[in-house]
Amino acid sequence: MQIIETQGNQDLMNREKTLFLCSKKTPIALYDNVFKWTDSLTKRDCIVCFNSTEMESEVLKALLVAEIPTICRCKQGK
C-alpha cells in the first residue's frame, strides 16, 4: 500500500499502541482499576481511545491531563 497523504504526528502513528474500549454497561466498580491503569502509564505509551462511552470519556480526560500520548476518535455530533 502506498501512502499518498498524511496528517498529524507521524512519530505517534509509528509507535506501538494500546486500544482502550469498554461497554456502556461497564460497572462503576471497575473505575478504580481503570484509573490505576491510567496512572501507571508513561509518556512512552500510546493509547487509542474512541470516547464513545462515559468510561472512555473519563479515561480520555485522564490521559490528556497526564499528557500521555493519545490518539482520539471523538464521537460525531448528532
N, C-alpha and C positions, 0 to 999 in steps of 0.2 A: 504494500500500500504506500502510495506517495502522499506526503503531507503537503498540501498546497498553501495553506494559510493557518497561522496560529494567533491566539490572543492570550494574554496573561503571563504568568510566571512559569517559564518552561522548566526551570530548575525544580520547581514544586511538582510539575507534571511528571518529571522523570524519577521522582522518589517512589519508594515502596509506600503503599497507602493502606490504611485500615478503614473499612467502611463501617459506619455506625448506623444501624437501622433498628427500629423497635416497633412493636404493635401499638395501636391506640389503646389497647387494653392492658398495657404494661402496669403491673401492680405498683402502687405508690411505695410499697415496702422495698422495692428494688432501687429506688432513687439513691439511697446512701451508697450502695455498691457501685452504681454508675459514677457517682461523683468522686468516689475513692479512685476509680479508674482514671477519670479525667485529671485528678490531682497528681497521679503518678506519671503522666505524660511529660515529655520534654520537647524542646524546640527541634529535636532531631526527628520526631514523629511527624506524620502527616495523616490527617483524618479527613474522610469524606463524609459529610453529613447532609441529609436531604431536607431537614427542617419541615417535615410533614406531619409530625405528631407533637404533642405538648412536651414529651420527654426529649425528643430530638431538638426542639427549640431551646429547651433549658441547657442541653449539652452544648449546643452551638454557642450560646451565650458564655458558658464556662470556658470553652475553647478560645473564644475571642478575648476574654478577659485575661486568660493565662498566656495569650499570644502564641498558642500552638498553631503551627501551620495547618490551615483548614481549607478544603475545597467545599464550597456550599452550593447546593442546588435548592434554591428557595422555591416555595410553592407559588404558583401563579395566582394573581388576583382573579376574583370571580366576575 
